[in-house]
Amino acid sequence: MCNHIRMSEYSDGALVEFDDAHVELAAEIFAMLADPTRIRLVLALREDELSVNHLAAAVDRSQAAVSQHLAKLRMARMVTTRQEGNRVFYRLANDHANKLVHDAIFQAEHTVGDVVRHHHSAEHDA
């Protein structure tokens, strides 16, 4: 069985090896993000930390449901917390989940095939 997969890194074209353990973990990360509510939570947290109350309102789900999703994201180390009194604030642990979600949404735009908004916004930004 192969222990390493050679793939090109996109930043400078240098070859980087990814071992099987990281490939397996990457699959688990995709599985963790394979839920619309968790995707919406990542999107809601992309700019700021928020409490469960604010997140529940942002994703239009109950506080109990949001708490369960946040617990899973926390166990996966995608979000971290900060406590202030009796309130807990959540934030993304790093920008990787945000980038994965954005890339998945961009891919979804290609899948639908009509107007690929992220290409048009890049043209207008230039």
Secondary structure, DSSP 8 states (H G I E B T S, - for coil): --SEEEEE-TTT--EEEEEHHHHHHHHHHHHHT-SHHHHHHHHHTSSS-EEHHHHHHHHT--HHHHHHHHHHHHHTTSEEEEEETTEEEEEESSSHHHHHHHHHHHHHHHHH-S--HHHHHHHHH-
